[in-house]
């Protein structure tokens, strides 16, 4: 029974690899400065993870941020 559970967990994580983007990459996509991205992260508007001394943003989180802003602008 324990093996079944661990197999299911392994299968659920296989296809869900996130792509992490640097602050510079996010800034390039948004066409803003890196400082603007840092402000969004510090304000809690854009989720990020600290890896060592740098921050990374999941591409899914950036997509969600943009989708939320797009629907509110209409």
C-alpha atoms as a printed R data frame, in Angstrom:
   type eleno elety resid chain resno       x      y       z
1  ATOM     1    CA   UNK     A     1   0.000  0.000   0.000
2  ATOM     2    CA   UNK     A     2   2.806  2.429   0.754
3  ATOM     3    CA   UNK     A     3   4.410  1.650  -2.605
4  ATOM     4    CA   UNK     A     4   1.194  2.574  -4.433
5  ATOM     5    CA   UNK     A     5   1.094  5.945  -2.723
6  ATOM     6    CA   UNK     A     6   4.714  6.775  -3.516
7  ATOM     7    CA   UNK     A     7   4.254  5.674  -7.145
8  ATOM     8    CA   UNK     A     8   1.289  8.019  -7.491
9  ATOM     9    CA   UNK     A     9   3.254 10.897  -5.992
10 ATOM    10    CA   UNK     A    10   6.187 10.241  -8.323
11 ATOM    11    CA   UNK     A    11   3.878 10.201 -11.344
12 ATOM    12    CA   UNK     A    12   2.218 13.469 -10.344
13 ATOM    13    CA   UNK     A    13   5.585 15.244 -10.141
14 ATOM    14    CA   UNK     A    14   7.017 13.875 -13.402
15 ATOM    15    CA   UNK     A    15   5.125 16.145 -15.789
16 ATOM    16    CA   UNK     A    16   5.053 19.267 -13.626
17 ATOM    17    CA   UNK     A    17   8.514 20.741 -14.019
18 ATOM    18    CA   UNK     A    18   8.395 24.482 -13.534
19 ATOM    19    CA   UNK     A    19  10.604 26.819 -15.476
20 ATOM    20    CA   UNK     A    20  12.194 29.402 -13.230
21 ATOM    21    CA   UNK     A    21  13.036 32.799 -14.648
22 ATOM    22    CA   UNK     A    22  15.540 35.346 -13.416
23 ATOM    23    CA   UNK     A    23  14.474 38.862 -12.530
24 ATOM    24    CA   UNK     A    24  16.154 40.051 -15.724
25 ATOM    25    CA   UNK     A    25  14.182 37.582 -17.839
26 ATOM    26    CA   UNK     A    26  10.914 38.638 -16.193
27 ATOM    27    CA   UNK     A    27  11.793 42.295 -16.767
28 ATOM    28    CA   UNK     A    28  12.472 41.547 -20.424
29 ATOM    29    CA   UNK     A    29   9.121 39.788 -20.871
30 ATOM    30    CA   UNK     A    30   7.246 42.613 -19.152
31 ATOM    31    CA   UNK     A    31   9.391 45.261 -20.862
32 ATOM    32    CA   UNK     A    32  10.096 47.001 -17.564
33 ATOM    33    CA   UNK     A    33  13.224 47.534 -15.486
34 ATOM    34    CA   UNK     A    34  14.599 44.944 -13.084
35 ATOM    35    CA   UNK     A    35  13.826 47.349 -10.227
36 ATOM    36    CA   UNK     A    36  10.135 47.250 -11.169
37 ATOM    37    CA   UNK     A    37  10.186 43.445 -10.940
38 ATOM    38    CA   UNK     A    38  11.872 43.637  -7.523
39 ATOM    39    CA   UNK     A    39   9.155 46.067  -6.400
40 ATOM    40    CA   UNK     A    40   6.412 43.680  -7.581
41 ATOM    41    CA   UNK     A    41   8.060 40.837  -5.680
42 ATOM    42    CA   UNK     A    42   8.569 42.886  -2.500
43 ATOM    43    CA   UNK     A    43   4.958 44.099  -2.634
44 ATOM    44    CA   UNK     A    44   3.761 40.494  -2.778
45 ATOM    45    CA   UNK     A    45   2.146 40.950  -6.180
46 ATOM    46    CA   UNK     A    46   4.492 38.532  -7.938
47 ATOM    47    CA   UNK     A    47   5.520 35.330  -6.110
48 ATOM    48    CA   UNK     A    48   9.216 34.481  -6.140
49 ATOM    49    CA   UNK     A    49  11.603 32.058  -4.508
50 ATOM    50    CA   UNK     A    50  15.060 32.892  -3.239
51 ATOM    51    CA   UNK     A    51  17.784 30.582  -4.491
52 ATOM    52    CA   UNK     A    52  21.052 31.512  -2.876
53 ATOM    53    CA   UNK     A    53  21.296 35.277  -3.153
54 ATOM    54    CA   UNK     A    54  19.067 35.635  -6.208
55 ATOM    55    CA   UNK     A    55  15.331 35.522  -6.822
56 ATOM    56    CA   UNK     A    56  13.536 33.312  -9.320
57 ATOM    57    CA   UNK     A    57   9.967 33.523 -10.606
58 ATOM    58    CA   UNK     A    58   8.065 30.524 -11.937
59 ATOM    59    CA   UNK     A    59   6.782 31.073 -15.450
60 ATOM    60    CA   UNK     A    60   3.330 29.904 -14.287
61 ATOM    61    CA   UNK     A    61   3.275 32.643 -11.637
62 ATOM    62    CA   UNK     A    62   4.198 35.275 -14.210
63 ATOM    63    CA   UNK     A    63   1.449 34.011 -16.528
64 ATOM    64    CA   UNK     A    64  -1.058 34.136 -13.663
65 ATOM    65    CA   UNK     A    65   0.046 37.665 -12.718
66 ATOM    66    CA   UNK     A    66  -0.451 38.849 -16.297
67 ATOM    67    CA   UNK     A    67  -3.808 37.099 -16.665
68 ATOM    68    CA   UNK     A    68  -5.100 38.665 -13.452
69 ATOM    69    CA   UNK     A    69  -4.053 42.133 -14.570
70 ATOM    70    CA   UNK     A    70  -5.457 41.668 -18.055
71 ATOM    71    CA   UNK     A    71  -8.943 40.749 -16.846
72 ATOM    72    CA   UNK     A    72  -9.019 43.673 -14.396
73 ATOM    73    CA   UNK     A    73  -8.056 46.175 -17.078
74 ATOM    74    CA   UNK     A    74 -11.107 45.448 -19.242
